[in-house]
Amino acid sequence: MNRNTDQTIMLLPGAFCRASIFANFRDHFAARGWTVLTPELRYHDQVPGQPADPRLAQTGLGDYVADLSALIKELSQPPVLLGHSMGGLLAQLLAAKGLARAMILLAPAPPWGMLPASENEIAAAMGLMSIGPFWGQSLNAAFEIAAENSLNCLSPARQREVFAQFVPESGQALFESLFWMFDRGRASYVNPVMVDCPILAVAGGRDKVISPAAVHNVADKYLDQATYLEFEDMGHMLLQEDGWRAVAEACTDWLERAENTAI
């Protein structure tokens, strides 16, 4: 990366999350001279605890990608994309459109064609199926499920603090991500040949939502373009756990090392 170019990074939140989930990372990158963009996903810009916008239920991954694509095309050049969880999948979809200079994928949701890589991932999909035709609904996160899975490496007090920031999510978007084999539109499909940028894929060793094996599979999809990194004592919420500074520093260091590559 050439230091003389505009150093812009766009942070993409995951399911049930607003851009505020990136507060630590936003400040970290801003303090190091980056222009930090933190767009909200469509219909996520609401006060936590309020009912979902009725239109959220009909919103899919393609809608999120369309909104983000429009924002990126207003920039002088594609930014670095840093996506967490479902935001990591959105980053891959954008990169396949030539809209990323580099990608940092934190516990990324896998793209189309990748099967669950752990028992917990299978259980999560089964849990969604148990509530009926969720793909036509907006969904609220349940604290007990989040505490056991995505927030498992936070203290009880921090679990409550982070969960209080959650907002409703589109069942359609979750269906397109988790049940890709039934999605005729293949909304989560990423052609790796079209992704032409360096990639850092970061896993939490104790992540119950997106296992290290799943993150490794994502990295392998992009062959020698991707670097895999694991923080063995961290979980899914890499942005909010006690070790978030080490993750942020690793991302910064990787970007520094990428300066001499063609991005």
Secondary structure, 3 states (H helix, E strand, C coil): CCCCCCCEEEEECCCCCCHHHHHHHHHHHHHCCCEEECCCCCCCCCCCCCCCCHHHHHCCHHHHHHHHHHHHHCCCCCCEEEEECHHHHHHHHHHCCCCCCEEEEECCCCCCCCCCCCHHHHHHHHHHHCCCCHHHCEECCCHHHHHHCCCCCCCHHHHHHHHCCCCCEEHHHHHHHHCHHHCCCCCCCCCHHHCCCCEEEEEECCCCCCCHHHHHHHHHHCHHHEEEEEECCCCCCCCCCCCHHHHHHHHHHHHHHHHHCCC
